[in-house]
Amino acid sequence: MVTRMQPDLSVRIGKLDLAYPTLMGSGCYGSGAEFEPFVDLARIGGVVLKSVTRAPRLGNPTPRLVHTPAGMLNAIGLQNPGIAWYLAHDVAKFASRPCKVIGSVAGFSVDDYAVVCEQLAARDEIHAIELNISCPNVASEGETFACDPRLTARVVRAARATTGKTLIVKLSPNVTDIAAIAREAEAAGADALAVVNTVRGMAIDVDAWHPRLGNVTGGLSGPAIRPIAVLAVYEVARAVKIPIVGQGGIETVTDALEFFLAGASAISIGTANFTDPRVPETIVDGLSEYLARRKLASIRDIVGRANLGFANAYQFEGDEG
């Protein structure tokens, strides 16, 4: 009897080797331990930790979460204990995770990003760094780093100078030309891009006549933004040659496949974890079945296959298909 080998689901993002092409989104999975009673963490690629900043932050006023059709609005406001407390009390716990652990860095100035990135990346428990450049940039009158190509380049260069570990830059969909931002991030030293963050939105209480979020506006996530995210991945994949982590409303294996076919090398699952912690394992099983059914050896065989202008030609080296 001939035993068919299971398709290879491993991927490489910069220097980061993932056993599976699935990351759990920042702020949606804790540090992994919270989901351990329900999911085998050895069967996910990695956990992206909640973003940490230079100084402690209390976050935004409540309410911070609002359910919307096919999605969720959140306005947490980067609540976290600050990098000093985080390093002293939290990071050591991550060494026991059976998957990769990716630290997420946020800031309000270029120097903030550089300082926090250097300190967090210096820890052995942290395998890579996500740069969350989609938060307000107070040093530049309320602009957002990810909405300005020049600011994007500055913050990525500053972070790149502090570490040789894989640097994944998270881009915002709230821009006119995401491909232009992506090119600047790549040129400044990003190893990969996370595409995309949440879409700005709001909800109004029609009885009380005021916004339902304490912060007035928030970030929309969930299936409602998936078509926006798939298009963003498609456009960015045509513009850069570094790997893309596709994210935005992924709930099923079909959702995940859209991102791979558009040009993502890996995916990140966020809001879906709140409703079904088994989603990551279900998607991994579905990807394996899909590849086996099509007699494909690796997840890399489908990356960008639906993208007519895919820039990542290196993905297909040695592929006769």
SEDREN-15766 format. One record per residue: residue number from 1; x, z, y of N, C-alpha, C in turn. Coordinates in nm, 3 decimals, m for minus. Example, Ala and Ser with C-alpha at 12.3 -4.5 7.8 and 13.67 -1.06 7.14 Angstrom:
<pts>
1_1.319_0.780_m0.569_1.230_0.780_m0.450_1.320_0.780_m0.330
2_1.285_0.708_m0.225_1.367_0.714_m0.106_1.290_0.787_0.003
</pts>
This chain:
<pts>
1_0.085_0.000_m0.119_0.000_0.000_0.000_0.088_0.000_0.125
2_0.055_m0.087_0.221_0.131_m0.095_0.346_0.068_m0.001_0.448
3_0.147_0.088_0.501_0.098_0.181_0.602_0.129_0.127_0.741
4_0.025_0.103_0.820_0.044_0.051_0.956_0.092_0.163_1.048
5_0.198_0.136_1.122_0.250_0.236_1.216_0.155_0.252_1.334
6_0.145_0.374_1.383_0.063_0.400_1.500_0.127_0.336_1.624
7_0.048_0.280_1.713_0.105_0.223_1.836_0.183_0.328_1.914
8_0.285_0.284_1.984_0.371_0.371_2.064_0.305_0.394_2.200
9_0.268_0.518_2.228_0.204_0.551_2.356_0.301_0.613_2.456
10_0.427_0.619_2.422_0.524_0.681_2.512_0.556_0.588_2.629
11_0.588_0.649_2.742_0.624_0.572_2.862_0.738_0.642_2.934
12_0.806_0.567_3.016_0.911_0.624_3.101_0.875_0.600_3.247
13_0.874_0.707_3.324_0.846_0.701_3.467_0.973_0.749_3.538
14_1.052_0.657_3.589_1.182_0.694_3.644_1.268_0.748_3.532
15_1.316_0.870_3.544_1.394_0.935_3.438_1.306_1.022_3.348
16_1.178_1.023_3.376_1.085_1.111_3.305_1.026_1.041_3.183
17_1.054_1.094_3.065_0.999_1.039_2.941_0.874_1.117_2.903
18_0.764_1.046_2.885_0.637_1.107_2.848_0.599_1.061_2.708
19_0.561_1.156_2.623_0.518_1.121_2.487_0.386_1.045_2.490
20_0.305_1.072_2.592_0.176_1.004_2.610_0.163_0.962_2.756
21_0.087_0.857_2.785_0.080_0.805_2.922_m0.025_0.876_3.006
22_m0.050_1.003_2.977_m0.156_1.078_3.043_m0.101_1.199_3.117
23_m0.124_1.203_3.246_m0.091_1.320_3.327_m0.222_1.385_3.370
24_m0.217_1.516_3.389_m0.333_1.588_3.438_m0.315_1.613_3.588
25_m0.413_1.572_3.666_m0.400_1.568_3.811_m0.378_1.703_3.877
26_m0.303_1.701_3.985_m0.273_1.821_4.062_m0.400_1.888_4.111
27_m0.409_2.020_4.089_m0.525_2.096_4.132_m0.642_2.090_4.037
28_m0.631_2.010_3.931_m0.743_1.992_3.837_m0.713_2.048_3.699
29_m0.594_2.105_3.679_m0.555_2.149_3.546_m0.476_2.278_3.547
30_m0.473_2.344_3.662_m0.393_2.465_3.672_m0.248_2.435_3.637
31_m0.192_2.515_3.548_m0.056_2.490_3.499_m0.059_2.449_3.353
32_m0.180_2.423_3.301_m0.194_2.385_3.161_m0.245_2.499_3.075
33_m0.201_2.619_3.104_m0.237_2.735_3.021_m0.388_2.757_3.020
34_m0.454_2.725_3.131_m0.598_2.747_3.141_m0.676_2.661_3.041
35_m0.618_2.547_3.002_m0.687_2.455_2.911_m0.638_2.467_2.767
36_m0.536_2.548_2.746_m0.475_2.558_2.614_m0.572_2.602_2.504
37_m0.674_2.686_2.531_m0.769_2.721_2.425_m0.855_2.603_2.378
38_m0.861_2.498_2.458_m0.951_2.387_2.428_m0.879_2.257_2.391
39_m0.755_2.242_2.433_m0.681_2.116_2.418_m0.542_2.143_2.366
40_m0.492_2.053_2.282_m0.354_2.060_2.235_m0.265_1.999_2.343
41_m0.197_2.084_2.419_m0.114_2.036_2.530_0.000_1.946_2.484
42_0.034_1.952_2.356_0.138_1.864_2.303_0.088_1.720_2.293
43_m0.044_1.700_2.312_m0.100_1.565_2.303_m0.136_1.508_2.440
44_m0.077_1.563_2.546_m0.086_1.502_2.678_0.054_1.476_2.727
45_0.065_1.385_2.823_0.198_1.354_2.874_0.256_1.465_2.959
46_0.175_1.519_3.047_0.225_1.624_3.134_0.119_1.676_3.228
47_0.151_1.787_3.293_0.063_1.851_3.390_0.129_1.842_3.527
48_0.052_1.793_3.624_0.097_1.796_3.764_0.042_1.924_3.825
49_0.129_2.011_3.867_0.089_2.142_3.919_0.020_2.130_4.055
50_m0.048_2.237_4.094_m0.111_2.239_4.226_m0.003_2.231_4.333
51_m0.032_2.162_4.441_0.068_2.144_4.548_0.108_2.278_4.608
52_0.238_2.290_4.636_0.291_2.410_4.698_0.355_2.371_4.831
53_0.347_2.460_4.929_0.401_2.435_5.062_0.510_2.537_5.096
54_0.573_2.516_5.207_0.684_2.603_5.248_0.635_2.746_5.275
55_0.525_2.759_5.348_0.469_2.891_5.380_0.336_2.909_5.306
56_0.296_3.033_5.283_0.166_3.056_5.217_0.053_2.998_5.300
57_m0.054_2.956_5.232_m0.172_2.903_5.301_m0.299_2.961_5.239
58_m0.390_3.005_5.325_m0.518_3.058_5.278_m0.616_2.947_5.243
59_m0.595_2.829_5.296_m0.685_2.718_5.269_m0.798_2.711_5.370
60_m0.892_2.622_5.344_m1.003_2.597_5.436_m1.116_2.698_5.418
61_m1.204_2.708_5.517_m1.321_2.795_5.503_m1.414_2.742_5.394
62_m1.493_2.830_5.337_m1.591_2.790_5.236_m1.718_2.740_5.307
63_m1.798_2.660_5.235_m1.782_2.606_5.099_m1.672_2.501_5.094
64_m1.606_2.493_4.978_m1.495_2.400_4.961_m1.525_2.286_4.864
65_m1.631_2.303_4.784_m1.667_2.201_4.685_m1.812_2.162_4.701
66_m1.841_2.033_4.692_m1.977_1.983_4.699_m1.993_1.874_4.594
67_m2.095_1.890_4.509_m2.125_1.786_4.411_m2.191_1.667_4.481
68_m2.150_1.547_4.444_m2.211_1.425_4.498_m2.244_1.332_4.381
69_m2.329_1.234_4.401_m2.357_1.139_4.291_m2.229_1.073_4.243
70_m2.201_1.084_4.113_m2.083_1.023_4.051_m1.953_1.072_4.111
71_m1.951_1.197_4.158_m1.826_1.246_4.212_m1.834_1.387_4.267
72_m1.731_1.423_4.341_m1.720_1.557_4.397_m1.639_1.552_4.525
73_m1.684_1.625_4.627_m1.607_1.641_4.749_m1.535_1.775_4.744
74_m1.407_1.774_4.779_m1.334_1.901_4.786_m1.258_1.909_4.917
75_m1.249_2.029_4.968_m1.172_2.055_5.090_m1.104_2.191_5.073
76_m1.015_2.198_4.974_m0.948_2.325_4.942_m0.852_2.366_5.053
77_m0.782_2.270_5.109_m0.692_2.302_5.220_m0.556_2.351_5.178
78_m0.511_2.304_5.059_m0.376_2.337_5.011_m0.352_2.488_4.999
79_m0.452_2.562_4.954_m0.432_2.706_4.933_m0.323_2.728_4.829
80_m0.222_2.807_4.864_m0.114_2.838_4.771_m0.031_2.952_4.827
81_0.050_3.020_4.743_0.123_3.138_4.788_0.254_3.109_4.862
82_0.290_2.980_4.876_0.417_2.947_4.940_0.529_2.939_4.838
83_0.633_2.863_4.869_0.737_2.831_4.771_0.816_2.954_4.727
84_0.844_3.048_4.815_0.924_3.165_4.777_0.853_3.247_4.669
85_0.726_3.278_4.690_0.649_3.355_4.592_0.633_3.275_4.463
86_0.607_3.147_4.479_0.585_3.057_4.365_0.706_3.056_4.272
87_0.825_3.046_4.330_0.948_3.044_4.250_0.973_3.179_4.183
88_0.939_3.285_4.252_0.967_3.420_4.200_0.869_3.463_4.091
89_0.745_3.414_4.097_0.643_3.468_4.007_0.579_3.368_3.910
90_0.581_3.240_3.943_0.505_3.144_3.862_0.588_3.050_3.777
91_0.694_2.995_3.833_0.762_2.882_3.771_0.819_2.913_3.633
92_0.869_3.033_3.612_0.929_3.068_3.482_0.828_3.052_3.368
93_0.700_3.071_3.396_0.596_3.060_3.292_0.583_2.918_3.238
94_0.624_2.820_3.317_0.602_2.682_3.278_0.698_2.634_3.169
95_0.801_2.712_3.141_0.900_2.673_3.041_0.840_2.662_2.902
96_0.730_2.731_2.877_0.669_2.733_2.744_0.573_2.616_2.719
97_0.550_2.532_2.819_0.455_2.422_2.800_0.512_2.318_2.704
98_0.431_2.270_2.607_0.477_2.168_2.512_0.468_2.026_2.567
99_0.441_2.015_2.697_0.436_1.884_2.763_0.523_1.891_2.888
100_0.537_1.780_2.958_0.618_1.779_3.079_0.543_1.848_3.193
101_0.619_1.909_3.283_0.562_1.980_3.397_0.615_1.917_3.525
102_0.523_1.873_3.609_0.560_1.803_3.733_0.516_1.888_3.852
103_0.612_1.926_3.933_0.580_2.004_4.052_0.526_1.915_4.162
104_0.433_1.967_4.241_0.375_1.891_4.351_0.409_1.958_4.483
105_0.462_1.879_4.575_0.511_1.931_4.702_0.426_1.875_4.816
106_0.382_1.963_4.905_0.311_1.921_5.025_0.380_1.981_5.146
107_0.352_1.927_5.264_0.418_1.978_5.383_0.353_1.927_5.510
108_0.403_1.977_5.622_0.349_1.940_5.752_0.458_1.888_5.845
109_0.576_1.868_5.789_0.687_1.805_5.861_0.782_1.748_5.757
110_0.868_1.659_5.798_0.966_1.602_5.706_1.054_1.712_5.648
111_1.093_1.807_5.732_1.178_1.917_5.687_1.108_2.003_5.583
112_0.978_2.024_5.598_0.902_2.099_5.498_0.918_2.036_5.360
113_0.897_1.908_5.353_0.906_1.838_5.225_1.045_1.850_5.165
114_1.146_1.833_5.247_1.284_1.838_5.198_1.317_1.976_5.142
115_1.279_2.080_5.215_1.312_2.217_5.173_1.240_2.253_5.044
116_1.110_2.229_5.039_1.032_2.266_4.920_1.072_2.182_4.800
117_1.093_2.054_4.821_1.135_1.966_4.712_1.268_2.012_4.652
118_1.362_2.043_4.737_1.494_2.086_4.688_1.483_2.214_4.605
119_1.407_2.310_4.653_1.397_2.438_4.583_1.320_2.426_4.452
120_1.212_2.348_4.453_1.131_2.335_4.332_1.203_2.250_4.227
121_1.264_2.141_4.269_1.333_2.053_4.175_1.456_2.117_4.113
122_1.510_2.219_4.177_1.628_2.286_4.124_1.598_2.367_3.998
123_1.472_2.393_3.971_1.433_2.473_3.855_1.423_2.387_3.730
124_1.481_2.435_3.620_1.480_2.361_3.494_1.340_2.345_3.437
125_1.249_2.436_3.472_1.112_2.427_3.419_1.037_2.307_3.475
126_1.085_2.252_3.585_1.019_2.140_3.653_1.091_2.010_3.617
127_1.019_1.918_3.555_1.080_1.795_3.505_1.079_1.680_3.606
128_0.989_1.685_3.701_0.978_1.581_3.803_0.903_1.637_3.922
129_0.902_1.561_4.031_0.835_1.605_4.153_0.735_1.499_4.199
130_0.614_1.546_4.229_0.516_1.461_4.297_0.520_1.497_4.445
131_0.534_1.395_4.530_0.526_1.417_4.674_0.384_1.388_4.719
132_0.311_1.492_4.755_0.175_1.476_4.804_0.183_1.452_4.954
133_0.191_1.326_4.993_0.207_1.294_5.136_0.073_1.261_5.201
134_m0.036_1.303_5.137_m0.169_1.272_5.190_m0.232_1.389_5.264
135_m0.153_1.489_5.302_m0.208_1.602_5.378_m0.179_1.583_5.527
136_m0.251_1.655_5.616_m0.234_1.635_5.761_m0.090_1.660_5.805
137_m0.045_1.580_5.897_0.090_1.595_5.952_0.079_1.653_6.092
138_0.078_1.786_6.101_0.058_1.849_6.231_0.167_1.817_6.331
139_0.286_1.791_6.280_0.397_1.762_6.370_0.378_1.627_6.439
140_0.280_1.549_6.392_0.258_1.418_6.452_0.112_1.400_6.492
141_0.056_1.507_6.552_m0.078_1.506_6.610_m0.186_1.464_6.511
142_m0.182_1.527_6.394_m0.292_1.508_6.300_m0.285_1.384_6.215
143_m0.180_1.304_6.227_m0.167_1.188_6.141_m0.138_1.233_5.998
144_m0.146_1.141_5.905_m0.114_1.169_5.766_0.007_1.086_5.728
145_0.105_1.148_5.662_0.227_1.077_5.624_0.196_0.947_5.551
146_0.103_0.954_5.456_0.075_0.838_5.371_0.000_0.727_5.444
147_m0.040_0.750_5.568_m0.111_0.647_5.644_m0.020_0.572_5.741
148_0.107_0.605_5.740_0.202_0.543_5.833_0.327_0.503_5.755
149_0.359_0.374_5.750_0.476_0.330_5.672_0.606_0.398_5.715
150_0.624_0.418_5.846_0.749_0.479_5.894_0.759_0.625_5.851
151_0.647_0.699_5.863_0.648_0.839_5.822_0.665_0.852_5.670
152_0.603_0.761_5.597_0.620_0.759_5.452_0.767_0.744_5.416
153_0.832_0.648_5.478_0.974_0.624_5.448_1.060_0.745_5.483
154_1.031_0.809_5.595_1.111_0.924_5.638_1.101_1.040_5.539
155_0.979_1.071_5.498_0.962_1.186_5.410_1.016_1.158_5.270
156_1.002_1.036_5.222_1.056_1.002_5.090_1.208_1.006_5.092
157_1.269_0.953_5.197_1.417_0.958_5.207_1.465_1.102_5.210
158_1.396_1.187_5.284_1.437_1.328_5.295_1.427_1.398_5.160
159_1.320_1.372_5.087_1.303_1.435_4.955_1.404_1.377_4.855
160_1.424_1.247_4.862_1.517_1.181_4.770_1.658_1.238_4.783
161_1.696_1.274_4.903_1.830_1.327_4.927_1.851_1.464_4.864
162_1.742_1.531_4.823_1.755_1.668_4.772_1.761_1.677_4.620
163_1.724_1.569_4.549_1.715_1.579_4.403_1.733_1.444_4.336
164_1.789_1.448_4.215_1.799_1.329_4.133_1.685_1.318_4.033
165_1.597_1.418_4.031_1.485_1.413_3.937_1.383_1.308_3.982
166_1.300_1.267_3.889_1.200_1.165_3.916_1.110_1.207_4.031
167_1.093_1.116_4.126_1.014_1.140_4.246_0.893_1.045_4.243
168_0.774_1.105_4.231_0.649_1.028_4.227_0.576_1.051_4.360
169_0.556_0.945_4.434_0.495_0.957_4.567_0.346_0.923_4.556
170_0.260_1.018_4.597_0.115_1.000_4.587_0.062_0.936_4.715
171_0.001_0.819_4.699_m0.046_0.742_4.814_m0.194_0.766_4.842
172_m0.230_0.744_4.967_m0.369_0.761_5.011_m0.442_0.627_5.009
173_m0.571_0.626_4.971_m0.649_0.504_4.979_m0.706_0.480_5.119
174_m0.688_0.579_5.207_m0.750_0.573_5.340_m0.661_0.498_5.438
175_m0.621_0.378_5.399_m0.531_0.296_5.481_m0.579_0.151_5.478
176_m0.531_0.073_5.574_m0.568_m0.069_5.580_m0.491_m0.150_5.478
177_m0.361_m0.119_5.460_m0.276_m0.198_5.371_m0.191_m0.104_5.285
178_m0.241_m0.067_5.168_m0.170_0.027_5.082_m0.042_m0.034_5.026
179_m0.040_m0.166_5.012_0.080_m0.232_4.960_0.198_m0.214_5.054
180_0.172_m0.217_5.183_0.279_m0.199_5.282_0.337_m0.058_5.273
181_0.251_0.041_5.255_0.297_0.180_5.239_0.379_0.192_5.110
182_0.331_0.128_5.004_0.400_0.134_4.875_0.540_0.075_4.884
183_0.554_m0.037_4.953_0.686_m0.099_4.967_0.783_m0.008_5.041
184_0.734_0.061_5.145_0.821_0.152_5.219_0.864_0.269_5.131
185_0.772_0.322_5.053_0.807_0.433_4.964_0.910_0.391_4.861
186_0.893_0.272_4.805_0.989_0.220_4.707_1.127_0.202_4.771
187_1.131_0.142_4.888_1.259_0.117_4.956_1.329_0.247_4.994
188_1.252_0.353_5.018_1.310_0.482_5.059_1.358_0.565_4.941
189_1.330_0.521_4.818_1.386_0.591_4.703_1.286_0.648_4.604
190_1.158_0.616_4.619_1.059_0.665_4.521_1.088_0.603_4.384
191_1.072_0.684_4.278_1.088_0.634_4.142_0.957_0.580_4.086
192_0.846_0.629_4.141_0.713_0.588_4.096_0.612_0.621_4.204
193_0.493_0.564_4.191_0.386_0.586_4.287_0.261_0.632_4.215
194_0.195_0.735_4.267_0.065_0.778_4.215_m0.042_0.717_4.304
195_m0.127_0.635_4.245_m0.224_0.556_4.321_m0.362_0.578_4.260
196_m0.454_0.650_4.327_m0.452_0.696_4.464_m0.494_0.842_4.470
197_m0.491_0.896_4.592_m0.547_1.028_4.618_m0.697_1.012_4.649
198_m0.761_1.118_4.694_m0.905_1.113_4.719_m0.940_1.027_4.842
199_m1.065_0.986_4.848_m1.119_0.907_4.959_m1.193_1.001_5.054
200_m1.169_0.988_5.183_m1.234_1.076_5.280_m1.385_1.058_5.279
201_m1.457_1.173_5.287_m1.602_1.165_5.289_m1.662_1.296_5.338
202_m1.793_1.298_5.348_m1.862_1.420_5.388_m2.004_1.418_5.333
203_m2.067_1.536_5.333_m2.206_1.550_5.293_m2.274_1.642_5.393
204_m2.403_1.617_5.419_m2.476_1.693_5.520_m2.595_1.763_5.456
205_m2.614_1.888_5.491_m2.730_1.966_5.448_m2.848_1.927_5.538
206_m2.947_1.857_5.483_m3.056_1.804_5.564_m3.158_1.910_5.605
207_m3.152_2.027_5.541_m3.241_2.136_5.580_m3.179_2.223_5.689
208_m3.049_2.250_5.672_m2.979_2.336_5.769_m2.921_2.257_5.886
209_m2.914_2.123_5.872_m2.863_2.036_5.978_m2.717_2.063_6.012
210_m2.635_2.077_5.909_m2.491_2.088_5.934_m2.415_2.039_5.810
211_m2.287_2.007_5.827_m2.208_1.959_5.713_m2.206_2.062_5.600
212_m2.205_2.016_5.477_m2.208_2.106_5.362_m2.072_2.166_5.331
213_m1.964_2.105_5.376_m1.830_2.160_5.357_m1.790_2.243_5.479
214_m1.724_2.356_5.453_m1.677_2.438_5.563_m1.578_2.366_5.653
215_m1.507_2.270_5.596_m1.408_2.193_5.670_m1.469_2.066_5.731
216_m1.598_2.047_5.714_m1.676_1.930_5.759_m1.650_1.810_5.669
217_m1.525_1.766_5.660_m1.491_1.652_5.574_m1.410_1.698_5.454
218_m1.405_1.614_5.352_m1.327_1.646_5.232_m1.283_1.520_5.161
219_m1.227_1.540_5.044_m1.179_1.427_4.964_m1.274_1.399_4.850
220_m1.321_1.277_4.839_m1.412_1.237_4.732_m1.332_1.194_4.610
221_m1.366_1.251_4.494_m1.302_1.213_4.368_m1.410_1.184_4.265
222_m1.368_1.142_4.146_m1.465_1.114_4.040_m1.495_0.966_4.027
223_m1.586_0.930_3.937_m1.615_0.790_3.907_m1.652_0.705_4.028
224_m1.708_0.768_4.133_m1.747_0.694_4.252_m1.631_0.617_4.314
225_m1.509_0.668_4.301_m1.395_0.603_4.366_m1.316_0.513_4.272
226_m1.356_0.504_4.144_m1.275_0.429_4.049_m1.251_0.283_4.089
227_m1.353_0.207_4.131_m1.325_0.069_4.171_m1.226_0.057_4.286
228_m1.231_0.154_4.378_m1.135_0.156_4.489_m0.995_0.179_4.436
229_m0.982_0.273_4.342_m0.851_0.306_4.286_m0.795_0.191_4.202
230_m0.880_0.126_4.124_m0.833_0.013_4.041_m0.781_m0.099_4.131
231_m0.853_m0.129_4.238_m0.807_m0.232_4.331_m0.674_m0.192_4.394
232_m0.661_m0.065_4.431_m0.536_m0.019_4.492_m0.419_m0.036_4.395
233_m0.438_0.000_4.268_m0.333_m0.019_4.168_m0.299_m0.168_4.155
234_m0.400_m0.251_4.150_m0.382_m0.396_4.139_m0.296_m0.449_4.253
235_m0.327_m0.405_4.376_m0.254_m0.453_4.493_m0.112_m0.397_4.499
236_m0.096_m0.269_4.466_0.037_m0.208_4.470_0.127_m0.268_4.362
237_0.071_m0.295_4.245_0.150_m0.352_4.135_0.204_m0.490_4.170
238_0.139_m0.559_4.260_0.187_m0.690_4.304_0.295_m0.679_4.411
239_0.310_m0.557_4.466_0.399_m0.538_4.580_0.530_m0.468_4.546
240_0.533_m0.389_4.436_0.652_m0.310_4.403_0.694_m0.333_4.258
241_0.813_m0.285_4.226_0.863_m0.298_4.089_0.883_m0.164_4.020
242_0.847_m0.056_4.087_0.857_0.075_4.025_0.725_0.108_3.954
243_0.727_0.198_3.855_0.604_0.230_3.781_0.496_0.292_3.869
244_0.373_0.273_3.826_0.257_0.327_3.896_0.181_0.421_3.802
245_0.141_0.537_3.855_0.049_0.626_3.785_m0.088_0.602_3.846
246_m0.179_0.542_3.769_m0.311_0.511_3.820_m0.403_0.630_3.809
247_m0.480_0.656_3.913_m0.569_0.772_3.910_m0.686_0.751_4.005
248_m0.800_0.810_3.966_m0.919_0.799_4.047_m1.041_0.770_3.962
249_m1.111_0.874_3.917_m1.237_0.857_3.847_m1.226_0.820_3.701
250_m1.114_0.849_3.637_m1.098_0.815_3.495_m1.169_0.918_3.408
251_m1.267_0.871_3.329_m1.340_0.959_3.238_m1.336_0.911_3.092
252_m1.319_0.782_3.070_m1.326_0.725_2.936_m1.205_0.637_2.909
253_m1.189_0.595_2.783_m1.078_0.506_2.750_m1.093_0.372_2.821
254_m1.215_0.325_2.839_m1.237_0.200_2.911_m1.190_0.212_3.055
255_m1.221_0.326_3.118_m1.172_0.351_3.254_m1.019_0.343_3.257
256_m0.956_0.411_3.163_m0.810_0.415_3.157_m0.753_0.275_3.139
257_m0.814_0.197_3.052_m0.765_0.062_3.024_m0.768_m0.026_3.149
258_m0.869_m0.007_3.233_m0.873_m0.084_3.358_m0.746_m0.063_3.440
259_m0.702_0.062_3.447_m0.583_0.093_3.526_m0.457_0.032_3.464
260_m0.443_0.043_3.333_m0.326_m0.017_3.268_m0.325_m0.168_3.288
261_m0.437_m0.231_3.270_m0.444_m0.377_3.283_m0.422_m0.422_3.427
262_m0.455_m0.335_3.523_m0.432_m0.367_3.664_m0.285_m0.352_3.703
263_m0.207_m0.275_3.622_m0.065_m0.262_3.652_m0.008_m0.122_3.646
264_m0.089_m0.023_3.606_m0.038_0.114_3.594_0.038_0.131_3.463
265_0.147_0.206_3.468_0.224_0.239_3.348_0.177_0.368_3.283
266_0.108_0.451_3.361_0.052_0.578_3.312_m0.073_0.606_3.394
267_m0.149_0.705_3.351_m0.270_0.742_3.425_m0.270_0.892_3.449
268_m0.349_0.934_3.547_m0.367_1.076_3.574_m0.516_1.105_3.573
269_m0.554_1.212_3.503_m0.695_1.250_3.487_m0.720_1.375_3.569
270_m0.821_1.371_3.655_m0.847_1.483_3.744_m0.983_1.546_3.725
271_m1.081_1.497_3.801_m1.214_1.558_3.805_m1.279_1.568_3.667
272_m1.254_1.472_3.580_m1.316_1.471_3.447_m1.284_1.597_3.368
273_m1.169_1.659_3.395_m1.133_1.781_3.323_m1.228_1.897_3.350
274_m1.296_1.894_3.464_m1.388_2.001_3.498_m1.515_1.997_3.413
275_m1.551_1.878_3.366_m1.674_1.865_3.287_m1.649_1.859_3.137
276_m1.532_1.810_3.097_m1.501_1.800_2.954_m1.350_1.811_2.933
277_m1.301_1.926_2.892_m1.156_1.944_2.874_m1.098_1.858_2.763
278_m1.185_1.797_2.680_m1.136_1.714_2.570_m1.107_1.571_2.612
279_m1.138_1.536_2.737_m1.121_1.399_2.783_m0.979_1.344_2.760
280_m0.872_1.419_2.791_m0.737_1.364_2.769_m0.711_1.324_2.624
281_m0.752_1.407_2.529_m0.730_1.374_2.388_m0.818_1.257_2.344
282_m0.941_1.253_2.394_m1.030_1.143_2.361_m0.973_1.010_2.411
283_m0.917_1.011_2.531_m0.859_0.889_2.586_m0.736_0.846_2.506
284_m0.650_0.941_2.470_m0.532_0.908_2.390_m0.572_0.845_2.256
285_m0.671_0.904_2.191_m0.719_0.848_2.064_m0.775_0.707_2.085
286_m0.850_0.689_2.194_m0.908_0.559_2.223_m0.804_0.453_2.253
287_m0.699_0.491_2.325_m0.591_0.396_2.354_m0.522_0.352_2.227
288_m0.496_0.448_2.138_m0.431_0.416_2.011_m0.517_0.319_1.929
289_m0.647_0.346_1.923_m0.738_0.260_1.848_m0.746_0.120_1.909
290_m0.748_0.112_2.040_m0.755_m0.017_2.111_m0.633_m0.103_2.080
291_m0.515_m0.040_2.089_m0.391_m0.114_2.063_m0.383_m0.158_1.917
292_m0.421_m0.068_1.826_m0.416_m0.102_1.683_m0.512_m0.216_1.651
293_m0.629_m0.213_1.712_m0.728_m0.317_1.687_m0.678_m0.454_1.733
294_m0.598_m0.455_1.838_m0.544_m0.580_1.891_m0.405_m0.610_1.836
295_m0.361_m0.528_1.741_m0.231_m0.546_1.677_m0.116_m0.545_1.778
296_m0.126_m0.452_1.872_m0.021_m0.435_1.974_0.060_m0.312_1.940
297_0.190_m0.320_1.961_0.280_m0.213_1.918_0.291_m0.100_2.018
298_0.266_m0.128_2.145_0.295_m0.029_2.249_0.197_m0.039_2.364
299_0.175_0.073_2.432_0.092_0.074_2.552_0.154_m0.015_2.659
300_0.285_m0.033_2.654_0.353_m0.117_2.752_0.311_m0.264_2.741
301_0.257_m0.301_2.625_0.217_m0.440_2.604_0.096_m0.482_2.686
302_0.022_m0.386_2.741_m0.097_m0.423_2.819_m0.081_m0.398_2.968
303_0.030_m0.339_3.009_0.048_m0.306_3.151_0.051_m0.433_3.236
304_m0.044_m0.442_3.329_m0.048_m0.555_3.422_m0.105_m0.683_3.366
305_m0.160_m0.681_3.246_m0.203_m0.805_3.181_m0.321_m0.873_3.251
306_m0.396_m0.796_3.331_m0.507_m0.858_3.404_m0.470_m0.886_3.550
307_m0.343_m0.867_3.583_m0.298_m0.882_3.721_m0.219_m1.012_3.734
308_m0.277_m1.108_3.802_m0.217_m1.242_3.809_m0.087_m1.246_3.889
309_m0.066_m1.147_3.975_0.056_m1.147_4.056_0.143_m1.027_4.029
310_0.140_m0.978_3.906_0.210_m0.855_3.871_0.359_m0.867_3.897
311_0.413_m0.775_3.978_0.554_m0.779_4.017_0.646_m0.719_3.912
312_0.590_m0.636_3.823_0.673_m0.563_3.727_0.709_m0.647_3.605
313_0.775_m0.759_3.627_0.807_m0.849_3.516_0.891_m0.781_3.409
314_0.968_m0.678_3.448_1.055_m0.611_3.351_0.974_m0.545_3.241
315_0.847_m0.517_3.268_0.763_m0.454_3.167_0.749_m0.541_3.041
316_0.762_m0.673_3.060_0.733_m0.765_2.951_0.859_m0.823_2.886
317_0.973_m0.766_2.911_1.097_m0.815_2.851_1.086_m0.808_2.699
318_1.117_m0.918_2.633_1.114_m0.921_2.489_0.976_m0.942_2.430
319_0.876_m0.960_2.517_0.738_m0.979_2.471_0.712_m1.127_2.456
320_0.680_m1.169_2.337_0.655_m1.311_2.312_0.510_m1.349_2.336
321_0.424_m1.244_2.362_0.281_m1.270_2.376_0.247_m1.340_2.505
</pts>
